Every structure is written in C-alpha cells, then in structure tokens.
Amino acid sequence: MRILVETTPREDLARLDDAWAAPESFLFLPGRGAHSRAWVEQALAQLPDTLAHDHFALLTSGSTGRPKIVVGRKARADALARALHGLQDLDACAATILALPLPYCFAFVNQWRWARALDRRLTATAGFAEPDALRTALADARDAMLCLVGAQMPLLDGIAGTAAFPGVTRVNFAGGRFPQEKLSRLREIFPAARVFNNYGCAEAMPRLTLRPAEAAEEAAIIGPPLPGVRLRAEDAQRLEFQSPYGAVGFVTDDGFRAVSDDDWIPTGDLAEPLPDGAWRLLGREGEVFKRYGEKIALPDILAAVRAAHPGEAAAFRERDPSGEEGYVLVLAPAPDPAAVRKVLGVFRDRFPRAHWPLRIESRDDLPRLANGKIDTPALKSSPGPVLWKQHL
C-alpha cells in the first residue's frame, strides 16, 4: 500500500487527487504524531491482498494514544459524501473551507471527498495554526461549508471577534462534544448558516448520526442514525453500529481485523435510544464510572462547569489515596479566585460530594491533538497549578 505523509494543505490536495484516481490503495498519514514509520510498515504488512486496490487508510489513535490504521473503501466514502449532501441540503453550497487536518477522517470525507464527488470548490487553509489566513477565507466565503470540532469553539470565537461571516451557510461540528451552549454566539459569527451536530468515529468512516443544532437543546443528543446505519446499546449501554459506509478492516497492536457488514463495531461510547429515534450519548466508556457507589458522568459535570466558566474545562481520571475512582478538573486559561469560587458554586448547587473533583488544576492552554481534540493523555501527564483540593 502506498504511503502519503501530510505536508501542506495545497500540496496534499493534488497528491490525494492523484492517489484517489490510481487503482492502488494508499495510506494517508499525519505529518506529526506519535506513530513510528516502523510500526506503520509492520501494520501495513498485515493487510490482506484483497485490500491492495480501491481502498484508502487513515491513522487514528482516538483518546487512547494507541495507533490504529482504519481501512475504508473508496466507493463507500463517495457514497457517504453524497448521502450527507442530501441530508444537509448542500445543494446551496458551492464550496467548503478546510480548517482541519486532511488526514482527519471528518475533513477527508465530509470536505475533500464531498468537494470532489459533488464538483465543489475546496479552499485549503492551515486552520487555526494560521488564524489570519483562516479569517480571510471566512470573510471571502460565498455559499460555503465549514467543518470544525467542538473543542475549537474558543479558537473560533477568538479569531472572529466582532466580525460576522455571512458567506458561510453550513457549519458542521464533530469529533467531540457539540458546543450546544454556544449556539447564540455561532449565529452571531455565521448569521446565514445552518449548524449540524455530527456524530461518528473513524471506524464508521466517519459518520453515524446527524441532527440540526436546533432539533435538541442538549449537546449529548446526537440525532437519529443515517439511512442504512444501525445502532444498538445492549451490553451495559455500550454503543455499537453497523454501517454500509464503515471501515472494512483495521490494524492495531493486536493485528488485523476484517469487518463484515454483519459485524457490530463498538464506538467506545455509552448511549441510550430516545423515543423519537434519536440517541443520547452518556459519555466515553472511561468517562462514566462509580465513586463510592454513585454513578459519575464526566460529560454532565463538564457541561455544568462550562456553562459557568468563560474559558475551557476538561477532566481526566485518577484514583484517590484510598484507591477509589475519581477525577481531576482542569480549567484554562488560569482563572482568578472569583472564577474558581463560581465553579465551586456549581458543585455546591448541583452535585453531591461524591461527584466533586479530587482537585481543580489550571493550564494556560489545554493540550490538543492535531485534529483539534483535547489530548487527554498529555493533559494527565503534565500537572498544573492546583487551585483547589478536596480533603477526604
């Protein structure tokens, strides 16, 4: 399998176009990351000959930090791009603005493949790494679509300032919690845009559900599955899927696994179905746990904190001195004492003591992966100043 390594957005587009047109399958790697070339080559050597043509592969590590190569079929990616075109009413969009790394499956399929399959213009930028260029692209946009991850909302707020970008008419969020509480701000920045909450994973290549932002008031509600996609959550509410667009196989440290249309693939999330056919996320498997017999759901806690804290908030798991499960809350940028007291007020008003963090730390900035998501392993390995500590 041919290997392409991310360079610059404009160069990548031309190389991807050539690789897609060629019959040989290819792997598109991020330009930076924890992967080693030796691991990648060893992983590719395990792929069966049936995947040598008409496929593509992407590298992901999710929130675990463990590398995984996910293999998709080219025809499936284009079919998904066309399906999203109809579901999001993208006939009115003439272009898309690239603000995410192309090796990220969300940008790869929802933007690059959509632009190529539907003959739309793609404006390539380096995203928030070059904020002035991104701001110019947004200001110059006409009937354009923008794709972001939820953790980039503070960055978007910063580069927009008092400006509005009426030429952006579709905004898609995926790859983490949807910024539901920022909808009013999004409408100020993009007054002509329809906003969508997209949910999926790399193994889904990458989309499973879709909902318009205004269809629910809770960020955790991800909407109904796409046509042809099936979801279930039978085993301790662990969400699994079957999809006609999904990956056909993947390679981890445990070796290669082929995926058939009858296989149920775990998403890594916990979820529950709603009466109207939509689904509600309960959190990642590691974000929902028991503390002193009480169920702790970090997404619910972080949502309450973010509503009271003007900056960013994240959390990571940690055991207390007695060995009981707990978590650490991290705020960024470093808040003043009054802001910390406001956050503590949220816990006093809304959560029993078992739901409180072991401590509250601060960071100047939250560490991020190349795709904009919060890098939880890095957050855990780089302690910051302690603003408050629970005395057990």
Secondary structure, DSSP 8 states (H G I E B T S, - for coil): -EEEE---HHHHHHHHHHHHHSSB-EEEE-SSSS--HHHHHHHHTTS-GGGSBSEEEEEE-TTTT--EEEEEEHHHHHHHHHHHHHHTTGGG--EEEE-S-TTSHHHIIIIIIHHHHTT-EEEE--GGGSHHHHHHHHHH-SSEEEEEEGGGHHHHHHHHTT---TTEEEEEEESS---GGGHHHHHHH-TT-EEEEEEE-GGGTTEEEEEEGGG-S-TTEEE-B-TT-EEE--STTEEEEE-TTS-SEEEETTEEEE--TT--EEEEEEEEE-TTS-EEEEEEGGGEEEETTEEEEHHHHHHHHHHH-SSEEEEEEEE-TTS-EEEEEEEES---HHHHHHHHHHHHHH--GGGS-SEEEE-SS--B-TTS-B-HHHHHHS---EEEE---
